[in-house]
Amino acid sequence: MRFFRSVSRISCLLAGFCLADVSASAFAAPALLAGTAGALVSSQPLPDAFSLPDAGHALRITYLSTNGITGNGLVPVTAEVILPAGQPPTGGWPIVAWAHGTVGVADHCAPSNNPWSERNRHYLAEWMKRGFAVVGTDYQGLGTPGVHPYLNTRVEAYSLLDGVKAALASVPNLQNKIMIVGQSQGGGAAFASAAFAPSYAPELNIRGTVATGAPYITPELLKQMATAPDPTNAPYNPVMVYALYLAQGLAGYDTHFRPESVFTAKAMPAYQAAASLCVYELTDKVKKDGLNFKNSLQPDFAKYLAPALAGMNYPTMKLPQPLFVGIGELDRDVPPPLQFGLVKAACAAGTVVQAHVYKGLNHDQTVNASLPDSATFTQAVMNGQTITPQCTPLPE
């Protein structure tokens, strides 16, 4: 996930980031369902083309989750549950609760409706070789009715935690020993899930969290981004893709939102397209239309995106379990200062953080490059061993 720099009126953004001034009547009412969060609604076999290499039993499940937009009521959410082949260990397979990166906001973009990307296939197959089953939520509003509130941390956390609860209750040979793992949008979702878990899902035995390319936004970091120079000779800015998705997500639950307040006429066709295009297709359109901050964003855009920005806040920076953070030195999607900011804040709050910076690697490359280090980290936390903190990592 990339995030955009403010180009003007930073004060509006900073004020909106701290407190979203949107009345309750501005939010669209959710469709309420009867039941319990984490209850299974249905399951079906996952097509082989959508599973992972050398996997065993694989399912697509639908379950109930608390509506993360409002904090009450239930909504259906879907997830993939993929078990390793072979005989499970005593007690069952431990779980990787997978939080995916940006795919889009349309239902057909949901991961469980598509094959894995080559990067994620390799990454999660390695986790399965370590002896983990994979439970991968699609998040609220992806593949199910309603909007996907892009980058809303409570939505992501409730979806992930309830997906694990549903899998444990309904799928044989799973064990309540959990690693939360995520990349990009999912890196933030992983951190948020670990942060919400003590109050929302205390019954889950979470051993640690692994996050690569995780976003972290504060007023101070936004000021830094606002004054940083734009890339030179760039015909378009790919970060516009994520601004478009953020606005589409907000439009789905804030009935007062007007996209014309955020985007110029030049960017409005791409905004409309973002409702249906998945991430690679929308990136192509942004490139074709030559969209960048200067020609796409209205002067007061930040003020009107404030509710969505407020939804990106984490409930706490102190996690009860250790945190592994993988940072690409050349990450342009989530610039390293944002990720260093997360590490610094989590360390200061008392989280045990082991951070690694991967020299010369970008956002995507860091995912699989981090596997050896995260394997060592995971083995330690699963065995109850002490993690050596690393809060000021150097490129390696």
N, C-alpha and C positions, 0 to 999 in steps of 0.2 A: 504494500500500500504506500502510495506517495501522499504527501500532504502539501498544500499550497502555501505560498508566502503571501502575507498581506502586502498590498501595494499602496494602500492609503487608508486613512481614518482608522489607525490601529486602536485608538481609544475605544471605538465602538466594539471591536473584536474582543478586547481585553475585558470590557465590562460585560459583554454578552457571554464570554466564556465562563466567567465566575457565577453568573446568575442569569438563567434564561427567563426573560420577561414575557411569558406566554400564559394566558389564562387557561384554566382547565377546559373551558368551553371551546377552545381552539382545537382540541384534539378529537379526532374521529373516534367514535365508540367502537371497541373491539367486539368481535363475535364471541359470546361467552359459551363455554362448554361445561358440562357436568363431569365431575371426576376428581382425580387427584394428580397433582403435578408428578411426573415420572411414571404415570400409568401407561401401559402399552395399549394402543388402539388397534394396530394391525401389524402384520409382518409378511414379507414375501421374499422368495429367493432373489438374490442380487444376480443379474446376468454376469456370466463369466467375464465378459469384456469390461465390466465395471469393477471387477474384483482386483486383487493384487497377486503378483507372481507367487506360485507355490502355496497359495492359501488353501485352507480347508473350507469349512462351513461359512457362507456369506449371506447376509440378509440386508434388506432395506426395511427399516421399521418406521412406523408412525406412532408417536407418543404425545402425551399432553405435557405442556410446559406453562409455567406462569407467564402471562403477558408481560414482557420486560419493558414495554413502553409505558404502561400504566402502573405496573407493580401488583396488579390483581387481575383475577379472571384467568381462564385457561385458553390456550390456543394449541392447535396441532402443529407438530414439528416433525421433520423426518431426519433419519440418520442412517449411515451404513454401519453394520456390525460384521467384522471380518475376523475369523479365527484362524490361527495357524493350522497347518495340516499336522496329523499325527496325534499321539496320545497326550492329553493335557497333563501338566504336573499335578501333584497332590494339591488339592484345594482349588484347582482351576487355573486358567490363564490370567495373569495380571493384565491390566488394561492400559493402553495408550488412549487417552481422551484427546482426539485430534481436533484442532481448531484451524480451519482452512483460511487461506488468504483471499484476497479480492477476486471474485468471479463475475460480479454483476449484481443486479437487483431483480432481474426477471426470473420467474419460476424455472424456465428451461435452462437457466445457468446453474442451477443447484448441483453440487458435486455428485449427489447420488443419482442424478439423471444423466451422468456423463462418465466416460472413461477418465482415469487419472491422467494428469499430465506426466510426461516422462520423468521430470524432476521428482514429483511427489510419489510416483510409483517406486522409484529407487529408494527414496527416503523412508517411506513407510514399510517397504519390504525389508529394509535393514532392521527396523524396529521389530518386525515379526520374527526375523532370524534371532533376535535377542530373547524371544519367547513371549512376546506381548500380542494380545488381541488388539484390534483397532476399533474404536467406537468414534465415528466421525459425524458430528452434527452438521446439518445444512444451515442452521440458524433459523430463527423465526422469520417467516415470510419468504423463504427461498424454497420453492417446491410445494408450498402450502398456501392457503388463502391469506390475504392480507399483505401489507407492505413489508419489505425487508428494511429495517431502520439501520442503515449502513453505519458501522463503527460505533453503535450504541453499546457500551460495555455491559450494561445490565441485561440487555437482550441477549447478547452473546453468551454471557455467563449462565443465565438461567437455561438457555437452550442446551449448552454443553453439559451442565450438571444434571439436568433432568434426563438427557439422553443416556448418560451413564447409569442413572437409577433405573431407567426402563430396561436397559440391557441386562443389568445384574438381576433384575426381578424376573426376566422372561427368557433369557438365553442360557442354556446349560453350559457348564464348564468354564464359567467366568469367575474370577476371584476379586474381592473387594480390596485390591491393591492397585493404586492408580498413579500413573504419571500423566500430567497435563502437558500437552505438547502443541505448539502452534507457530505459524510463520506469518509475518507481515500483519494484515488485519487479524489473523489468527494468533500472532504473537501477543497483540494487545488483548485478544479474547482469552488467551491462556492466562495472562497475568490477572485479568479481571475475574476469571473463574476461580483462581486460587484465592483471590481477595474476598469474593462473595461467599465462598464455600463454608467458612466457619459459622456463619449465620443462616445461610440458605440451605446447605446440604451437609450438616455436621456428621451425618452417618457415613459419608464417603471417606475412605481411608486413603487420602492423597499423600503421596510420599515426596513429591517434588514437581517442579515446573521447568520446562525447557521452552525458551522463546528465542526465535531469531527474527531480526528486522522488526522489532516491536515498537509501535508508535507511542510517543509520550509528548503531550503538549501542555505547556504552561505559559502564562503571560510573558515571562522573561524570555523563554525560548522563541515565542512568537515575535518578540521585538528583534531578536537576533536574526531570525529569518527575514523579517521585513527589510532589514538594512543590507542583507547579503546581495551581491550582484547576481542578476540573472545570467544563465549560460549564454555566451556569445555565439553568434551565427547559428542559433537554433531556429529552424523554421516553425517549430511548434513546441509547446511545453506539455509533455505527457502527464504532468501532475493535474492538468485540467480534467483528465478522465475521472479522477477521484473526487474533485470538486463537484462534477456533474452527478456522480452517484450519491454523494452526500446530500445534495439538494433534492434529488429524486426521493431518497429515503425520507427526508423531512416533509416533503409534499404529501407523502402518504398518510401522515398522522397529524400534521398541523394544518388545519383547514384555513388558517389565515395566511399561509405562506404564498407568496407571489414570486415566481421565478424571474420575472422581469426586473425585480428589485435587486437581483444578484447578477444576472447575466445580460450582456449586450445583445442587440439583435443578431449580431454575427454568430454568437454562441448558442442562440435559442434552438436552432435545428439539432444541434448535438445534444442539448438538454432533453429535447423530446425523444431523441433516439436512445438516450441512456435508459429509458424505461424498458426497452426491449433488447438492446444489444448487450452481449456478454463482453468481458473485458478486452479481449483481443480485437473484436470487431469495433468496439467503441474507440479503442486506441487508434485504429486505422482511420476512423472518421475524424477524430481530433487532428490527426496528422494531415489528412487530406484538406481539412478546412483551415489549417494553419492557425490553430487557436493557441493563444498564450495569455498570460495574466493581463497584459496591457489592453489587448483588443477584445477580451472576453468578459471581464469582471467590471461591474458597476462600482463607482467610487464608494458607495455605502454597503457593498456586498456583505461585509463581515457582520454588520448589525443584524441582517436578515437570516444569516446562518447560525446565529447565536444559540438557538435551542439544540441544534445538531452538535455544535461544539461542546456544549455543556454535557451532552450525553456521552462524550468521550472520556469524561472524568473517571478515574478509578476510585472506588470507595475508601481505600486505604493503600498506603505504600508498604505496609508491614505485612508480609506473608508469613504464615505459621510454619511453612516448609521451605527448604532451600530453593533457590532460583538460579538456573543456568541461562545466561544471555549470550547469544552469538551475534556479533556485529561485523558487517562487511566494511572494510576501510573505505571502499569506493562506492558505498551504497548511496544512490541518488534518489531512491524511492522513499526511504525513511532516513534522512541525513544523519550521519553519526552523532552530531551534537544532541539530537533528540534522544537517541538511544543511550548516550552517555548520561543524559539528564535523568532517564529512568533508573539507570544503575546508581547514580549518585543519590537520588531521592529514596530509592529502596534501601540502600545501605544505611543512609542516615536515619531511616525509620526503624531499623533493626532487623531487616530481612538479611538472611545469609545469602549473599550473592556471589556467584562465580561467573565472572564475565570474561569473554575472549574476543579479541579483535583479529580478524583474518586479513592479513596484508594483501593488498592488491585485488581483493574480491568485491564483487558487487552484491546487490540484494539477493538475486537468485543463486549465485554461486556459493554464497555462504551457507545455504541450507544443508547441502550434502557435505560440504567441507567441514562442518561442525560435528559430523557424526562420531568420529573417534573421541573427541572431547566429551560429547554428551553421553557416550557409552560409559566412560569412566565415572562421570558424575552420577549417572543413573544407577550403576552397579553399587556405588557407595550409598546413595540414599535408600535404595531398596533393601540394603543390608543393615541399615541403621547406623552407618558409619558417619563420622564427623566430616563435614565439607570445609575445606580451606577457603575462606573468602578471598575474592579478588575484585576489589572495587575500583582499581585504577589500572585497567589492562593496557598493555602495549601491543602493537601489531606483531603477529607471530606467523 
